[in-house]
């Protein structure tokens, strides 16, 4: 990342922007379904996190905060058609990477030092090994990764296993870059942000687990570029929707690797202007993804059952990811409960929030002369 692609973060957004912003309705043109065993998968996955990764949390209270975020249901929403055992493996994988992502954002944990984080991530990759068959694990993260590989590897081709190792490294490299940029107080330009986020958002394994859930192998066709346009627009839709719905959290964490910060710093947009611009980009990429998907379906590979299954899976991945981001307390505050609303006013400072029909009233000023 070069100096010319970065700008130093100013304090204007934190000091001059209104506390509330309005999120308009987003298109939601793609299907949303829940796995028939979603509740059981989520519960079992929570148990796996406690057993395999519980020691990574400072205490029981912090572990419970994580479990209340309902990260275990992300898998069942994004692969609702999968064999239950595969859906469980996917749910546990997404919990695994979300635990890491949570500590990347925490300046008392992995987020405190990018060099130390890179060392921790190197240890995870050493535990995994170049082909997913590493030796005795040295960390809880490594033990969790090895457990996942033991369950997932038999259902993947050798090409897919290689891609899974590569995708984990890409994710960890992206996380380390996010830490170093955040600690420097710099904000990347839009394209730099997107390149880093493709890794730190896990786009490679999101695509790969869509194949795994559908029990197909798209390695060859993907290498030929058959899905390039669909992947480009679909993954950008995922990232931008996440940036909108996670803005409360990213604002509180002072994260700089988010398109909300990028539009503020590089284009001079106010908070509401940035939200509105990102909503336009969501619609653009969602419609462009659908057009690119249909182009594949109407092309020479369109009658291939595996291709059709994979593209249907991508539809559910994109639609399901957005559903999860509406419902998780990770973005709306520990204790929040989703009421199905998908548009309205949100507060940056409320510990727990929901979509509201109007901005919050300003705080009442004490009556002049009132006793303190």
C-alpha positions as CSV (number, residue, x, y, z in Angstrom):
1,X,0.0,0.0,0.0
2,X,1.6,3.3,-1.1
3,X,1.5,6.7,0.5
4,X,-0.3,8.1,-2.5
5,X,-3.2,5.7,-1.9
6,X,-3.8,6.9,1.7
7,X,-5.0,10.0,3.5
8,X,-4.6,10.8,7.1
9,X,-7.9,10.4,9.0
10,X,-9.4,13.6,10.2
11,X,-11.6,14.1,13.3
12,X,-14.4,15.9,11.5
13,X,-16.7,13.0,11.2
14,X,-16.6,12.3,14.9
15,X,-17.1,15.9,15.9
16,X,-19.5,17.5,13.4
17,X,-21.8,14.8,12.0
18,X,-25.3,14.2,13.3
19,X,-25.7,11.3,15.7
20,X,-28.5,9.8,13.6
21,X,-28.4,8.7,10.0
22,X,-31.2,7.3,7.7
23,X,-30.8,3.9,6.0
24,X,-33.2,3.8,3.0
25,X,-34.7,0.5,1.8
26,X,-32.2,-1.6,-0.1
27,X,-33.3,-3.6,-3.2
28,X,-33.2,-7.2,-1.8
29,X,-33.7,-8.8,-5.2
30,X,-32.1,-12.1,-4.2
31,X,-33.7,-15.0,-2.3
32,X,-33.5,-15.5,1.5
33,X,-34.1,-18.8,3.1
34,X,-33.2,-20.5,6.4
35,X,-31.9,-24.0,6.6
36,X,-34.5,-26.4,8.0
37,X,-32.2,-27.2,10.9
38,X,-31.0,-23.6,11.4
39,X,-31.7,-23.5,15.1
40,X,-30.0,-26.8,15.8
41,X,-27.0,-25.9,13.7
42,X,-26.6,-22.5,15.5
43,X,-26.8,-24.1,18.9
44,X,-24.3,-26.8,18.1
45,X,-22.0,-24.2,16.5
46,X,-22.1,-22.1,19.7
47,X,-21.0,-25.2,21.6
48,X,-18.1,-25.7,19.2
49,X,-16.9,-22.1,19.7
50,X,-17.0,-22.6,23.5
51,X,-15.1,-25.9,23.3
52,X,-12.5,-24.9,20.6
53,X,-12.1,-21.1,21.0
54,X,-13.4,-20.3,24.4
55,X,-9.9,-19.7,25.8
56,X,-9.3,-16.9,23.3
57,X,-11.8,-14.7,25.1
58,X,-10.8,-12.7,28.1
59,X,-13.6,-14.1,30.2
60,X,-16.9,-15.8,30.2
61,X,-18.8,-12.5,29.8
62,X,-16.9,-11.6,26.6
63,X,-17.6,-15.1,25.2
64,X,-21.3,-14.7,25.9
65,X,-21.3,-11.3,24.2
66,X,-19.9,-13.0,21.1
67,X,-22.4,-15.9,21.3
68,X,-25.3,-13.5,21.6
69,X,-24.3,-12.0,18.3
70,X,-25.8,-15.1,16.6
71,X,-22.8,-15.6,14.3
72,X,-23.7,-19.3,14.2
73,X,-26.7,-18.6,12.1
74,X,-24.8,-17.0,9.3
75,X,-24.0,-20.4,7.8
76,X,-27.6,-21.7,7.9
77,X,-28.9,-18.6,6.2
78,X,-26.3,-18.5,3.4
79,X,-26.4,-22.3,2.6
80,X,-30.1,-23.2,3.4
81,X,-30.0,-26.0,0.8
82,X,-26.9,-27.8,2.1
83,X,-26.6,-31.3,3.6
84,X,-26.9,-30.8,7.4
85,X,-23.4,-32.0,8.1
86,X,-21.9,-29.6,5.5
87,X,-24.0,-26.8,6.8
88,X,-22.7,-27.4,10.3
89,X,-19.1,-27.4,9.0
90,X,-19.7,-24.1,7.2
91,X,-21.4,-22.5,10.3
92,X,-18.4,-23.5,12.4
93,X,-15.9,-22.1,9.8
94,X,-17.7,-18.8,9.7
95,X,-17.7,-18.6,13.5
96,X,-14.0,-19.4,13.5
97,X,-13.1,-16.5,11.1
98,X,-15.6,-14.1,12.9
99,X,-13.8,-14.8,16.2
100,X,-10.5,-13.7,14.5
101,X,-12.2,-10.7,12.9
102,X,-13.6,-9.6,16.3
103,X,-10.2,-9.6,17.9
104,X,-8.7,-7.8,14.9
105,X,-11.1,-4.9,15.7
106,X,-10.1,-5.0,19.4
107,X,-7.1,-2.9,20.3
108,X,-6.7,-4.8,23.5
109,X,-6.3,-8.1,21.5
110,X,-5.0,-8.8,18.0
111,X,-5.8,-5.3,16.9
112,X,-3.2,-3.8,19.3
113,X,-0.1,-4.6,17.2
114,X,0.0,-5.5,13.5
115,X,3.4,-7.2,13.8
116,X,2.2,-9.4,16.6
117,X,-1.0,-10.2,14.7
118,X,1.0,-11.3,11.7
119,X,3.1,-13.6,13.9
120,X,-0.2,-15.1,15.3
121,X,-1.5,-15.5,11.8
122,X,1.7,-17.2,10.6
123,X,1.3,-19.7,13.5
124,X,-2.2,-20.5,12.3
125,X,-1.0,-21.1,8.8
126,X,1.9,-23.3,10.1
127,X,-0.7,-25.3,12.1
128,X,-2.8,-25.7,9.0
129,X,0.1,-26.7,6.7
130,X,0.4,-26.0,3.0
131,X,-2.1,-28.8,2.1
132,X,-4.3,-28.6,5.2
133,X,-2.5,-31.4,7.0
134,X,-0.3,-29.6,9.5
135,X,1.3,-31.2,12.6
136,X,0.4,-30.6,16.3
137,X,-1.3,-27.3,16.7
138,X,0.4,-24.6,18.7
139,X,-2.6,-22.4,19.3
140,X,-6.4,-22.6,19.9
141,X,-6.9,-21.0,16.5
142,X,-4.7,-23.7,15.0
143,X,-6.6,-26.5,16.8
144,X,-9.9,-25.1,15.6
145,X,-8.6,-24.9,12.0
146,X,-7.4,-28.4,12.1
147,X,-10.7,-29.7,13.4
148,X,-12.5,-27.9,10.6
149,X,-10.1,-29.3,8.0
150,X,-10.6,-32.8,9.3
151,X,-14.3,-32.5,8.7
152,X,-14.3,-30.4,5.5
153,X,-11.4,-31.9,3.6
154,X,-13.1,-35.2,2.7
155,X,-15.8,-33.3,0.8
156,X,-13.4,-31.2,-1.3
157,X,-11.3,-32.0,-4.3
158,X,-7.5,-31.5,-4.1
159,X,-7.9,-28.2,-6.0
160,X,-10.5,-27.0,-3.6
161,X,-8.3,-27.9,-0.6
162,X,-5.5,-25.9,-2.1
163,X,-7.9,-23.0,-2.6
164,X,-9.1,-23.2,1.0
165,X,-5.6,-22.9,2.3
166,X,-5.0,-19.9,0.0
167,X,-8.3,-18.3,1.0
168,X,-7.4,-18.5,4.8
169,X,-4.0,-16.9,4.1
170,X,-5.7,-14.2,2.1
171,X,-8.2,-13.5,4.9
172,X,-5.4,-13.3,7.5
173,X,-3.2,-11.1,5.4
174,X,-6.2,-8.8,4.8
175,X,-6.9,-8.7,8.6
176,X,-3.2,-7.8,9.3
177,X,-3.3,-5.0,6.7
178,X,-6.5,-3.6,8.3
179,X,-4.8,-3.5,11.7
180,X,-1.8,-1.6,10.4
181,X,-3.9,0.9,8.5
182,X,-6.2,1.5,11.4
183,X,-3.3,2.0,13.9
184,X,-1.7,4.5,11.4
185,X,-5.0,6.5,11.4
186,X,-5.0,6.5,7.6
187,X,-8.0,5.9,5.2
188,X,-7.4,4.1,1.9
189,X,-8.9,5.2,-1.4
190,X,-11.9,3.2,-2.7
191,X,-10.1,0.7,-4.9
192,X,-7.4,0.1,-2.3
193,X,-10.1,-0.4,0.3
194,X,-11.9,-2.9,-1.9
195,X,-8.7,-4.9,-2.6
196,X,-8.0,-5.3,1.1
197,X,-11.6,-6.0,1.9
198,X,-11.8,-8.8,-0.7
199,X,-9.3,-10.6,1.5
200,X,-10.4,-9.5,5.0
201,X,-14.0,-10.1,4.1
202,X,-13.2,-13.7,3.1
203,X,-14.5,-13.5,-0.4
204,X,-12.4,-16.5,-1.6
205,X,-13.8,-18.8,1.0
206,X,-17.3,-17.5,0.6
207,X,-17.2,-18.5,-3.0
208,X,-15.5,-21.8,-2.2
209,X,-18.0,-22.8,0.5
210,X,-20.8,-22.0,-1.9
211,X,-19.4,-24.8,-4.0
212,X,-18.9,-27.1,-1.0
213,X,-22.5,-26.5,0.1
214,X,-23.8,-27.3,-3.4
215,X,-21.4,-30.3,-3.6
216,X,-19.9,-29.1,-6.9
217,X,-16.3,-28.1,-7.9
218,X,-16.0,-24.9,-10.0
219,X,-12.2,-24.7,-9.7
220,X,-11.6,-25.2,-13.4
221,X,-14.3,-22.8,-14.6
222,X,-13.5,-20.2,-12.0
223,X,-9.8,-20.3,-13.2
224,X,-11.0,-19.8,-16.7
225,X,-12.8,-16.6,-15.6
226,X,-16.3,-17.8,-16.3
227,X,-17.6,-16.3,-13.1
228,X,-15.4,-13.2,-12.9
229,X,-18.1,-10.6,-13.6
230,X,-20.6,-12.3,-11.2
231,X,-18.0,-12.6,-8.5
232,X,-16.9,-9.0,-9.0
233,X,-20.3,-7.5,-8.6
234,X,-21.6,-10.0,-6.0
235,X,-18.7,-9.6,-3.7
236,X,-18.8,-5.8,-3.9
237,X,-22.5,-5.9,-3.0
238,X,-21.6,-8.0,0.0
239,X,-18.9,-5.7,1.2
240,X,-20.9,-2.5,0.7
241,X,-24.0,-3.8,2.4
242,X,-21.8,-4.9,5.3
243,X,-20.2,-1.4,5.5
244,X,-23.7,0.2,5.7
245,X,-25.2,-2.1,8.3
246,X,-22.0,-2.3,10.4
247,X,-21.3,1.4,10.4
248,X,-22.4,1.9,14.0
249,X,-19.8,-0.7,15.1
250,X,-17.0,0.5,12.7
251,X,-17.6,4.1,13.8
252,X,-17.3,3.1,17.5
253,X,-14.1,1.0,16.7
254,X,-12.6,3.9,14.7
255,X,-12.1,1.5,11.8
256,X,-10.7,3.1,8.7
257,X,-11.0,0.2,6.2
258,X,-14.6,0.9,5.4
259,X,-16.2,2.6,2.4
260,X,-18.0,5.0,4.7
261,X,-14.7,6.5,5.9
262,X,-13.4,6.4,2.3
263,X,-16.2,8.5,0.9
264,X,-15.9,11.0,3.8
265,X,-12.1,11.5,3.5
266,X,-11.6,11.1,-0.2
267,X,-14.8,12.6,-1.6
268,X,-15.7,15.0,1.2
269,X,-19.1,13.5,1.7
270,X,-21.1,14.0,4.9
271,X,-22.4,10.9,6.7
272,X,-25.8,10.9,5.1
273,X,-24.4,11.7,1.7
274,X,-22.0,8.7,2.1
275,X,-24.9,6.4,3.1
276,X,-27.0,7.5,0.1
277,X,-24.0,7.0,-2.3
278,X,-23.4,3.5,-0.9
279,X,-27.0,2.6,-1.3
280,X,-26.8,3.5,-4.9
281,X,-23.7,1.3,-5.3
282,X,-25.5,-1.6,-3.6
283,X,-28.3,-1.4,-6.2
284,X,-25.8,-1.0,-9.0
285,X,-23.8,-4.1,-8.0
286,X,-26.8,-6.2,-7.1
287,X,-28.4,-5.6,-10.5
288,X,-25.1,-6.0,-12.3
289,X,-24.5,-9.3,-10.4
290,X,-27.9,-10.6,-11.6
291,X,-27.1,-9.6,-15.2
292,X,-23.7,-11.3,-15.0
293,X,-25.3,-14.4,-13.5
294,X,-27.9,-14.5,-16.2
295,X,-25.2,-14.1,-18.8
296,X,-23.5,-17.3,-17.6
297,X,-26.8,-19.1,-17.5
298,X,-27.6,-18.1,-21.1
299,X,-24.1,-18.9,-22.3
300,X,-22.3,-22.2,-23.2
301,X,-22.2,-23.4,-19.5
302,X,-25.8,-22.5,-18.7
303,X,-27.1,-26.1,-19.1
304,X,-24.5,-27.5,-16.7
305,X,-26.4,-28.6,-13.6
306,X,-23.3,-28.0,-11.4
307,X,-23.0,-24.4,-12.7
308,X,-26.7,-23.7,-12.2
309,X,-26.4,-25.1,-8.6
310,X,-23.4,-22.9,-7.9
311,X,-25.1,-19.8,-9.2
312,X,-28.2,-20.5,-7.2
313,X,-25.9,-20.8,-4.2
314,X,-24.4,-17.4,-4.9
315,X,-27.9,-15.9,-4.9
316,X,-28.5,-17.4,-1.4
317,X,-25.1,-16.3,-0.2
318,X,-25.7,-12.7,-1.1
319,X,-29.3,-12.5,0.0
320,X,-28.5,-14.5,3.2
321,X,-25.6,-12.3,4.2
322,X,-27.7,-9.2,4.1
323,X,-30.4,-11.0,6.2
324,X,-27.8,-11.8,8.8
325,X,-26.6,-8.3,9.0
326,X,-30.0,-7.0,9.7
327,X,-30.6,-9.4,12.6
328,X,-27.2,-9.6,14.4
329,X,-26.7,-7.7,17.7
330,X,-23.1,-7.5,16.5
331,X,-24.1,-4.3,14.6
332,X,-27.1,-3.1,16.7
333,X,-25.8,-3.6,20.2
334,X,-25.6,-6.4,22.7
335,X,-29.2,-7.1,23.7
336,X,-30.9,-6.0,20.5
337,X,-33.6,-8.1,18.9
338,X,-34.5,-7.8,15.3
339,X,-38.2,-6.9,14.6
340,X,-37.9,-7.5,10.8
341,X,-37.4,-3.8,9.9
342,X,-34.8,-3.1,7.2
343,X,-34.9,0.7,6.9
344,X,-35.1,3.7,9.2
345,X,-33.1,5.9,11.5
346,X,-30.1,4.6,13.4
347,X,-28.0,6.2,16.1
348,X,-24.2,6.1,16.3
349,X,-24.1,6.5,20.1
350,X,-27.0,4.4,21.4
351,X,-25.7,1.3,23.1
352,X,-28.6,-0.7,21.7
353,X,-30.5,0.5,18.6
354,X,-33.1,-0.5,16.1
355,X,-34.5,1.0,12.9
356,X,-36.7,3.9,13.9
357,X,-39.3,5.9,12.0
358,X,-37.8,9.2,13.1
359,X,-34.5,10.5,14.5
360,X,-34.0,10.4,18.2
361,X,-35.0,13.7,19.9
362,X,-32.1,15.8,21.1
363,X,-31.2,15.2,24.8
364,X,-33.2,17.5,27.2
365,X,-31.2,20.4,28.5
366,X,-31.3,21.0,32.3
367,X,-33.6,23.8,33.4
368,X,-31.7,27.0,34.1
369,X,-31.1,27.4,37.8
370,X,-32.0,23.7,38.5
371,X,-30.1,22.1,41.3
372,X,-27.1,20.0,40.2
